[in-house]
Amino acid sequence: MAGVLDREVKYLSGVGEARARLLEREVGVRTIGDLLLRFPYRYIDRSRLFTIGEIDESLESTYVQLRCRVVGKSYIGEGAKARFTVEVTDPTGAAELTWFRGAKWIEKRIELNREYVVFGRPQIFKGRVSLVHPEVEAVEVALSRKVESNFQGIYSTTERLSQAISVKMMHTLVHNAWQLVASSGEAFPDPLSDDMRRRHALMPLREAMYNIHFPQSAERLKQAQSRLKFDELLGVQLTIQARRTSRHKRGGGFLFPRVGEAFNTFYREKMPFALTGAQQRVIKEIRADMISGRQMNRLLQGDVGSGKTMVAFMSMLLARDNGFQSCIMAPTEILARQHYANMARMAEGLGTRIAILTGSSKAKERRAALEGIASGEVDILVGTHALLEDRVQFANLGYVVIDEQHRFGVEQRAKLWTKNQQPPHILVMTATPIPRTLAMTLYGDLEVSVIDELPPGRKPIRTYHYYDASRLRMFGFLRQEIEKGRQVYIVYPLIKESEKMDYKDLYDGFESISRDFPLPKYRITVCHGKMKPEDKDAAMAQFKRGEADILIATSVIEVGVDVPNASVMVIESAERFGLSQLHQLRGRVGRGAEQSYCILMSGDKLSKDGRARLEAMCSTNDGFRLSELDLKLRGAGDIHGTQQSGDAFELNIANLATDSQIMEITRDEALAILSSDATLERAENAGLRRLRDKHRKRNYVDFSDIS
């Protein structure tokens, strides 16, 4: 695709210098090829004409085409703020067209009593249909124009770009780009072999590119989408699986062949409860990695309370039995202290020494930890980001566990890998259930283990959705639970009131809770992300010790302290949260033997997706089912960072929520291709090499390359 496709887009008819700068700045389009590789996200049938009478709430904000007559035009307001309005009618009703910009230009081109085809997004206000800044064309011109396709693509844009390039103009620019490429005679080099296309019934690339922009039928559009999704996901999988293949070939993993005294004594005599079948399976998977001769790089995912920490501790005992040290890094001080207390208790009588190192460690504790790991006397070090400090030097680090790994940056984790000359075995853990298609993309270069069952005896958390009108009923229930000696979490999405979002804020909530639960009878504490770390940890510790009945917090408690006595989780403005985050927050309760509850509070006005999320939460406690639904409702998101919705992988056309079957097929194809040509150096794989290299430039995070 060299030549015309590499030409700067400013040379394309209809663009020019100013629009070219805008296209590059707003949507990253620099060349004609870039423009053609931006596919429509939906289509409208320009052969269909709606009547005004057909427009209702279901069509609001979608593009429609009307044939109507101008019966009036006027200005409303004066000066720069004046808006130009046009009254139009058809046999079924009347509508209003409005322009806030370019009014003089529009006024000169619209004549009274003349028919026009109007194209835009309708809104309904007080029963009146209106269209703001629609495209208007004389009916005889619109109906006589020959079009490339009756399906007009709608391309994603930005507010600034849409002011300079309308929907119609963008479609025209793409058409001009295609005509230029077609007239040049340049070929679209197809990366797929004829055999691969036949096996998967895929249309040729050039045909797919044409039909994605100018569909000749609904069926041809579907075939074009399938072909381009296949290419994109194959490029992703070739990148990911090449990393995995390279890591396996490097080998170099420590061998942990012994199952020794520490592990056996704990397993036979000191284990506080029997392992679930899922925990046993995961320990076997980890054990197999540790005796394979390859460096282990495994993701362990499991719901809140599924027993991931027990698996981590027992695998650290395997490292100890083979003469190696381990460390576990947690995202918060209080979670690290919790791990340390639990592991120190479980390690009693095993001849295994455990130390802790955090940012607030006192001099004596810090010195003991640093000296102990440097000399080899400490077998397991528990800590926070403090483990990344240069002065933390191990005698023989062989195993690293990262808890809630998405809370740490890739660069942060990589510092732990360098604590030994030879990379240690790595286990990264997450309590955020990850859908299979997402795991295959984000973590496709890691081995994945799943703990998919909870310990026996755990009572399912009962989840209810209350509207604000039922707030007094909710308060009454909280009183009942507190009078039983239980504790309550109340979580808010914001710290202070936002002018743009009508969600319950924490400070307002604290005042109302204090009125309904007056001190000193009810003890209330507050925890949020704007507090100093030591104050936040103190509030959490106070709640853990039972010195507070109610903890009012933001979602900072999503990952945190284990309080078995807490039986109720109230989530205010629950529609503000994604399903995965709601599920994480719910997992803060249900840790003890008593029945626990999650109450989702919301306003009366809910979007369709918001209502679907809350209904799903009330219907199941299965985190993996919820994660699949969350992916469909909100997109891939950024599981390993702060972004909560949208596409984390910069996919151009594929959708991780709906294209799992294509993902599976392309993964198998990538593995088969790389098994015979790991670097894609063969001449017949030149197209696949270009496909892989194009996707290497995308913003994929490499979770496996630690050498």
MIFITOR-845901 format. One line per field, with one value per residue (C-alpha): residue number from 1; x, y, z; residue in one letter. Coordinates in steps of 0.5 Angstrom, whole numbers, plus 500, padded with zeros to 3 digits. Example, Ala and Ser with C-alpha at 12.3 -4.5 7.8 and 13.67 -1.06 7.14 Angstrom:
% MIFITOR-845901
resi: [1;2];
c1: [525;527];
c2: [491;498];
c3: [516;514];
resn: [a;s];
% end
This chain:
% MIFITOR-845901
resi: [1;2;3;4;5;6;7;8;9;10;11;12;13;14;15;16;17;18;19;20;21;22;23;24;25;26;27;28;29;30;31;32;33;34;35;36;37;38;39;40;41;42;43;44;45;46;47;48;49;50;51;52;53;54;55;56;57;58;59;60;61;62;63;64;65;66;67;68;69;70;71;72;73;74;75;76;77;78;79;80;81;82;83;84;85;86;87;88;89;90;91;92;93;94;95;96;97;98;99;100;101;102;103;104;105;106;107;108;109;110;111;112;113;114;115;116;117;118;119;120;121;122;123;124;125;126;127;128;129;130;131;132;133;134;135;136;137;138;139;140;141;142;143;144;145;146;147;148;149;150;151;152;153;154;155;156;157;158;159;160;161;162;163;164;165;166;167;168;169;170;171;172;173;174;175;176;177;178;179;180;181;182;183;184;185;186;187;188;189;190;191;192;193;194;195;196;197;198;199;200;201;202;203;204;205;206;207;208;209;210;211;212;213;214;215;216;217;218;219;220;221;222;223;224;225;226;227;228;229;230;231;232;233;234;235;236;237;238;239;240;241;242;243;244;245;246;247;248;249;250;251;252;253;254;255;256;257;258;259;260;261;262;263;264;265;266;267;268;269;270;271;272;273;274;275;276;277;278;279;280;281;282;283;284;285;286;287;288;289;290;291;292;293;294;295;296;297;298;299;300;301;302;303;304;305;306;307;308;309;310;311;312;313;314;315;316;317;318;319;320;321;322;323;324;325;326;327;328;329;330;331;332;333;334;335;336;337;338;339;340;341;342;343;344;345;346;347;348;349;350;351;352;353;354;355;356;357;358;359;360;361;362;363;364;365;366;367;368;369;370;371;372;373;374;375;376;377;378;379;380;381;382;383;384;385;386;387;388;389;390;391;392;393;394;395;396;397;398;399;400;401;402;403;404;405;406;407;408;409;410;411;412;413;414;415;416;417;418;419;420;421;422;423;424;425;426;427;428;429;430;431;432;433;434;435;436;437;438;439;440;441;442;443;444;445;446;447;448;449;450;451;452;453;454;455;456;457;458;459;460;461;462;463;464;465;466;467;468;469;470;471;472;473;474;475;476;477;478;479;480;481;482;483;484;485;486;487;488;489;490;491;492;493;494;495;496;497;498;499;500;501;502;503;504;505;506;507;508;509;510;511;512;513;514;515;516;517;518;519;520;521;522;523;524;525;526;527;528;529;530;531;532;533;534;535;536;537;538;539;540;541;542;543;544;545;546;547;548;549;550;551;552;553;554;555;556;557;558;559;560;561;562;563;564;565;566;567;568;569;570;571;572;573;574;575;576;577;578;579;580;581;582;583;584;585;586;587;588;589;590;591;592;593;594;595;596;597;598;599;600;601;602;603;604;605;606;607;608;609;610;611;612;613;614;615;616;617;618;619;620;621;622;623;624;625;626;627;628;629;630;631;632;633;634;635;636;637;638;639;640;641;642;643;644;645;646;647;648;649;650;651;652;653;654;655;656;657;658;659;660;661;662;663;664;665;666;667;668;669;670;671;672;673;674;675;676;677;678;679;680;681;682;683;684;685;686;687;688;689;690;691;692;693;694;695;696;697;698;699;700;701;702;703;704;705;706;707];
c1: [500;506;505;498;497;503;501;500;492;493;494;487;481;477;482;488;493;488;484;490;493;486;485;492;491;484;484;491;490;496;496;491;492;490;484;482;484;479;472;465;462;455;451;445;441;441;436;430;426;423;417;416;411;415;420;419;424;427;430;433;440;440;441;435;433;427;424;420;418;421;415;418;425;427;433;432;436;441;448;453;448;443;440;437;431;427;420;419;413;411;404;405;407;412;419;424;431;436;443;448;454;454;447;448;451;445;440;442;441;435;428;421;416;422;423;429;432;434;439;441;440;433;431;424;423;416;413;417;421;428;434;441;446;443;445;440;440;435;431;432;439;439;435;439;446;449;452;457;453;446;449;453;458;458;466;468;470;471;467;472;473;466;465;470;468;461;458;457;464;468;464;466;473;473;470;475;481;478;478;485;487;483;485;493;492;496;494;492;497;493;497;493;494;489;489;487;482;479;479;475;471;474;473;480;482;481;474;473;476;471;465;467;466;461;457;454;449;448;451;457;458;458;463;468;467;469;475;478;476;480;486;486;486;491;496;494;495;502;505;502;504;511;513;510;514;520;520;519;525;529;528;532;527;529;528;524;524;523;516;520;519;516;510;509;508;504;499;499;498;497;493;487;482;481;483;478;479;480;486;489;489;492;498;499;499;504;508;509;512;517;520;519;526;522;521;514;510;503;496;492;485;480;474;474;475;477;483;488;493;493;495;501;503;504;507;512;513;515;521;523;524;528;533;530;527;520;517;509;508;501;498;496;500;494;493;501;500;494;498;504;499;496;502;506;501;501;508;509;513;515;522;520;522;517;519;515;517;513;513;512;516;520;527;528;523;526;533;531;528;533;539;535;533;541;543;538;535;529;525;519;518;512;511;508;512;518;520;522;527;534;537;532;537;536;541;537;530;527;519;515;508;504;497;492;497;493;495;502;505;509;516;514;514;520;524;523;525;532;533;536;541;536;529;525;518;513;505;501;494;488;481;478;475;477;473;476;477;480;485;487;488;491;494;495;503;502;499;493;490;483;480;473;470;469;471;465;461;461;454;452;451;444;444;438;437;434;432;433;425;427;433;429;428;435;437;432;436;443;440;438;445;449;444;446;453;455;459;457;461;458;461;460;463;465;469;465;459;460;457;456;454;448;451;451;458;461;461;454;453;457;453;446;449;451;444;440;446;448;454;456;451;454;461;463;469;471;476;478;483;485;487;494;496;497;490;487;490;488;481;481;485;480;474;478;479;471;472;467;460;460;466;464;469;470;472;479;476;475;482;483;482;478;473;469;464;462;456;453;456;451;454;451;450;451;449;456;460;462;460;467;468;461;463;469;466;461;466;468;463;461;468;465;460;454;449;451;448;450;445;445;442;441;436;430;432;437;440;438;445;445;439;442;448;444;439;445;448;442;441;448;454;459;464;466;459;459;465;463;456;461;465;459;456;462;468;474;477;483;484;491;490;486;481;474;471;473;478;484;487;486;482;480;474;474;470;473;466;462;468;471;470;474;479;479;481;486;490;490;492;498;500;500;504;509;510;514;516;517;520;516;522;520;518;511;510;512;505;504;510;507;501;504;509;503;500;507;506;500;499;500;503;508;507;511;518;522;529];
c2: [500;505;511;514;511;514;521;527;528;535;534;530;534;538;538;543;545;547;541;537;540;539;531;530;533;531;524;522;522;524;520;518;511;513;516;510;506;510;505;508;506;505;507;510;508;514;511;512;518;519;523;528;524;518;522;520;519;512;516;522;523;518;521;521;524;528;531;537;544;551;555;560;563;568;570;569;574;579;580;574;570;570;564;562;558;555;552;546;542;535;532;529;535;541;541;547;547;551;554;558;558;560;563;568;563;558;564;565;558;557;559;559;554;550;543;540;534;535;530;531;528;530;532;533;538;540;535;539;536;540;539;543;544;539;538;541;540;542;536;535;535;530;525;526;525;518;515;510;506;507;506;512;511;515;516;518;525;530;537;541;537;536;544;544;537;535;528;529;532;526;521;526;526;518;517;522;518;512;514;517;510;506;511;510;502;501;494;493;487;482;479;473;467;464;458;462;466;460;456;462;464;471;476;479;485;490;488;489;496;498;495;497;505;504;497;494;491;489;482;485;490;484;480;486;487;480;480;486;484;478;482;486;480;476;482;482;475;475;480;477;470;472;475;468;464;468;468;460;459;463;459;461;459;457;450;448;441;439;439;440;440;447;446;439;441;446;442;436;439;447;449;452;449;444;447;448;444;450;452;445;445;452;450;444;449;453;447;445;451;451;445;446;450;456;462;462;468;467;471;468;471;469;473;476;471;465;464;467;469;462;459;465;463;455;457;461;455;451;457;456;449;450;455;461;467;470;477;479;487;489;496;499;499;496;490;489;489;484;479;480;478;472;469;470;466;461;460;459;452;452;455;460;467;473;480;486;493;499;506;507;502;504;504;498;494;497;495;488;487;490;486;479;479;481;476;470;470;472;467;472;479;482;490;495;500;500;494;497;502;501;499;493;487;480;474;469;472;466;468;475;475;482;483;487;488;493;498;498;500;496;500;499;491;491;494;487;483;486;484;478;477;471;473;470;466;471;471;477;476;480;480;483;478;478;476;470;475;480;476;473;480;483;477;473;472;470;463;464;461;461;460;459;457;460;456;452;455;462;465;469;476;478;485;490;496;502;508;515;515;508;512;512;504;503;507;503;497;499;501;493;491;495;494;486;488;489;494;498;501;507;508;515;516;523;527;533;535;536;541;537;530;529;524;523;526;524;530;531;524;524;530;526;520;524;526;520;516;521;521;518;512;511;511;514;514;517;515;517;518;525;524;523;516;515;518;514;507;510;510;503;500;504;500;494;494;495;502;505;502;506;507;512;512;513;507;507;501;497;493;493;491;485;486;479;483;488;485;491;495;501;504;511;513;506;507;511;505;499;492;490;496;494;487;489;493;488;483;487;484;477;475;472;467;472;474;480;485;490;495;499;506;510;516;515;517;511;510;503;501;503;499;493;494;494;489;484;486;483;477;474;474;471;476;472;473;480;482;479;483;489;488;489;495;499;496;493;499;499;493;495;502;508;508;505;504;505;501;500;496;502;496;500;495;489;488;484;483;481;478;472;467;471;472;464;463;468;465;458;461;465;459;455;460;462;454;453;461;464;470;471;471;466;470;467;470;477;480;477;480;487;485;484;490;494;492;492;500;500;501;494;493;488;484;478;481;482;480];
c3: [500;499;494;494;501;504;501;506;507;505;498;498;494;499;505;505;510;515;515;515;521;524;522;525;531;533;530;528;520;517;510;505;508;515;512;509;515;519;519;520;527;524;518;515;509;505;501;506;507;514;515;521;524;524;529;536;542;540;534;538;537;531;524;519;513;511;505;507;505;508;510;514;517;522;527;534;539;536;535;536;540;534;532;525;525;519;519;515;514;510;510;517;521;522;525;526;524;527;526;531;526;519;519;514;509;510;510;502;500;503;499;502;499;496;498;501;503;511;514;521;528;531;538;541;546;549;543;538;533;532;528;530;524;519;512;507;500;494;493;486;487;492;489;482;485;484;490;491;496;499;506;508;514;520;522;529;530;536;537;534;528;527;526;521;517;517;517;509;508;511;507;501;503;504;497;494;497;495;488;488;490;485;479;481;480;486;489;496;498;502;508;508;503;499;503;509;506;503;510;514;508;508;502;499;502;497;496;504;504;499;502;509;506;501;503;496;501;508;507;503;509;514;510;510;517;519;514;517;524;523;520;526;531;528;528;535;537;532;537;543;542;539;546;549;544;545;553;553;548;553;559;564;570;577;578;585;584;592;596;602;610;610;605;607;615;613;608;613;620;620;614;617;612;607;600;594;588;584;589;589;581;581;586;581;575;579;581;574;572;577;575;568;567;564;568;570;569;571;572;578;578;582;586;592;598;593;597;592;598;601;594;594;601;599;593;597;602;595;594;601;601;595;598;595;598;596;596;596;594;596;593;600;607;611;606;606;614;613;609;614;620;616;614;620;624;618;618;626;627;620;621;616;617;615;615;613;609;608;607;614;617;623;623;627;623;617;619;621;614;610;614;614;606;605;609;607;614;612;607;605;605;605;603;599;594;599;596;590;593;591;598;598;596;596;598;593;590;586;587;586;588;586;589;585;580;576;582;580;573;569;570;578;577;573;578;582;577;577;584;582;576;574;573;579;578;577;580;579;582;581;584;578;574;567;561;557;550;554;558;551;549;555;558;552;553;560;563;566;572;575;582;580;587;594;600;603;608;605;605;598;599;598;594;593;589;593;590;594;596;600;604;610;610;608;614;619;616;618;625;626;623;628;634;632;633;626;622;615;609;606;599;595;588;589;595;594;590;582;578;572;576;580;585;592;595;601;605;604;606;612;615;613;616;622;623;622;626;632;636;640;640;633;631;624;621;614;609;602;597;598;606;608;607;615;616;611;614;621;619;616;622;627;623;623;630;631;634;629;627;620;615;610;604;597;593;596;600;593;595;602;609;611;616;618;622;617;614;610;604;602;595;593;586;584;577;577;578;573;574;576;581;584;585;588;593;595;596;602;606;606;610;616;618;618;613;609;604;599;598;591;592;586;583;580;573;570;563;560;561;568;570;567;571;577;575;574;581;584;580;581;585;580;578;571;569;571;568;561;562;564;557;553;556;557;553;554;559;562;567;568;569;571;565;567;560;553;549;552;546;540;536;530;528;532;539;545;547;541;537;542;536;531;537;538;531;530;536;534;527;530;534;528;524;529;531;524;523;530;527;520;516;510;504;504;511;509;509;516;518;516;519;526;525;524;531;534;534;538;545;548;554;555;561;560;558;564;562];
resn: [m;a;g;v;l;d;r;e;v;k;y;l;s;g;v;g;e;a;r;a;r;l;l;e;r;e;v;g;v;r;t;i;g;d;l;l;l;r;f;p;y;r;y;i;d;r;s;r;l;f;t;i;g;e;i;d;e;s;l;e;s;t;y;v;q;l;r;c;r;v;v;g;k;s;y;i;g;e;g;a;k;a;r;f;t;v;e;v;t;d;p;t;g;a;a;e;l;t;w;f;r;g;a;k;w;i;e;k;r;i;e;l;n;r;e;y;v;v;f;g;r;p;q;i;f;k;g;r;v;s;l;v;h;p;e;v;e;a;v;e;v;a;l;s;r;k;v;e;s;n;f;q;g;i;y;s;t;t;e;r;l;s;q;a;i;s;v;k;m;m;h;t;l;v;h;n;a;w;q;l;v;a;s;s;g;e;a;f;p;d;p;l;s;d;d;m;r;r;r;h;a;l;m;p;l;r;e;a;m;y;n;i;h;f;p;q;s;a;e;r;l;k;q;a;q;s;r;l;k;f;d;e;l;l;g;v;q;l;t;i;q;a;r;r;t;s;r;h;k;r;g;g;g;f;l;f;p;r;v;g;e;a;f;n;t;f;y;r;e;k;m;p;f;a;l;t;g;a;q;q;r;v;i;k;e;i;r;a;d;m;i;s;g;r;q;m;n;r;l;l;q;g;d;v;g;s;g;k;t;m;v;a;f;m;s;m;l;l;a;r;d;n;g;f;q;s;c;i;m;a;p;t;e;i;l;a;r;q;h;y;a;n;m;a;r;m;a;e;g;l;g;t;r;i;a;i;l;t;g;s;s;k;a;k;e;r;r;a;a;l;e;g;i;a;s;g;e;v;d;i;l;v;g;t;h;a;l;l;e;d;r;v;q;f;a;n;l;g;y;v;v;i;d;e;q;h;r;f;g;v;e;q;r;a;k;l;w;t;k;n;q;q;p;p;h;i;l;v;m;t;a;t;p;i;p;r;t;l;a;m;t;l;y;g;d;l;e;v;s;v;i;d;e;l;p;p;g;r;k;p;i;r;t;y;h;y;y;d;a;s;r;l;r;m;f;g;f;l;r;q;e;i;e;k;g;r;q;v;y;i;v;y;p;l;i;k;e;s;e;k;m;d;y;k;d;l;y;d;g;f;e;s;i;s;r;d;f;p;l;p;k;y;r;i;t;v;c;h;g;k;m;k;p;e;d;k;d;a;a;m;a;q;f;k;r;g;e;a;d;i;l;i;a;t;s;v;i;e;v;g;v;d;v;p;n;a;s;v;m;v;i;e;s;a;e;r;f;g;l;s;q;l;h;q;l;r;g;r;v;g;r;g;a;e;q;s;y;c;i;l;m;s;g;d;k;l;s;k;d;g;r;a;r;l;e;a;m;c;s;t;n;d;g;f;r;l;s;e;l;d;l;k;l;r;g;a;g;d;i;h;g;t;q;q;s;g;d;a;f;e;l;n;i;a;n;l;a;t;d;s;q;i;m;e;i;t;r;d;e;a;l;a;i;l;s;s;d;a;t;l;e;r;a;e;n;a;g;l;r;r;l;r;d;k;h;r;k;r;n;y;v;d;f;s;d;i;s];
% end
